[in-house]
Amino acid sequence: MEKRSKEQVESNINSAQVAACGSGTYDAEVYYYQNAWVARNDGNTVYSGSDMLKAMRSAVDSLSPNRSSQESVVVWDSGSIPANTSLDLPSHTLLDVCGTINVSGNATASNAAVRIRHADNVSVPNLNVTGTPYFGVFVRTSENIHLGDIDLRLSSGHGMRIDSRDNDNVYGVRNVQVDNVYVSGTSSHGVETYGVDGINIGTIIARDTGYSGLLLNDTINATVDLVDGEGAGTGTGYAAFRMANRNGQIDSNYSTNINVGEVKARGGGRGIFCVSESGGANIESVNISGTGSNAMLIENCHNINIGEEGGIVEGPGDIRIAARDEFANTSNITLENFTLRNSAINESPCGENINIRNINLENSEIYSCN
């Protein structure tokens, strides 16, 4: 079988956008040929057999040991792996999947179709996952990670999780780039972070996720271009975009470090939900309609600005500014410049320094303490 390949991607995740899957040169490749999975490196066959996962592992293992720069593996074809296993990627590895990995069977905790743990300089430019994984993609306590175009059309499980939960006292994940994620059919969140310092996200498209489309927990220095959720968290209190667990808090301070271009939500639970001492966030524009619960709920959060670039929020869900007794009262919230249609803004209990201005009301009311 003639070898197909793709241009080597530089290890710096800020380098030019990768080429389409399948162009250029690779160090190792995996393909399905004459009823067998084959892994080859530099013309040598390192695996041939019936097991897609073994073929992928063999290709990864065939890369240079103790390497200090990125080497690459391409997977050309589609196949299945068990849900109680993972493909682990070590430091300085690029994996490009041009086919689809279908995950089947009963998932077990912390396994993923692609898993990156305690690694540096790992890239996954293209990945398609279907089936029933525990995680489609799981990243733990790693640095300089680039996830490109990721398509997770699942039947259950959790789409993507990036965390450092093996030590909550440090931000063990740093310098992450996520280009574009399409995620659907999860029984949990679409994309979730916990304990991340420095993440740039392009577009998250979430469709019928069990919980949030994008959930940021205890994450700082984040940018997100677009969260687009339809049916995210239907019947739950989750949201297309949620911030929780001191997200955006840096040394007990809430200077703006979470920047989101647009949140779009249709149906589902909530559109935007900020809770549990989170804040330091600017959401430039909103496009929210038909949520089953609040269009927005801001509860015990600080320094949140929503609507600088306008947008629209349409009921029946309202916008609520609230607080629980166990945390400091909600403070320094600005809602501005958007249209509010068939809805209401309800502030209860009264927050501190709540600014509601230039809201275009269409069959809507504002019930604020000012």
Order of alpha helices (4+ residues) and beta strands (2+ residues): beta-beta-beta-alpha-beta-beta-beta-beta-beta-beta-beta-beta-beta-beta-beta-beta-beta-beta-beta-beta-beta-beta-beta-beta-beta-beta-beta-beta-beta-beta-beta-beta-beta
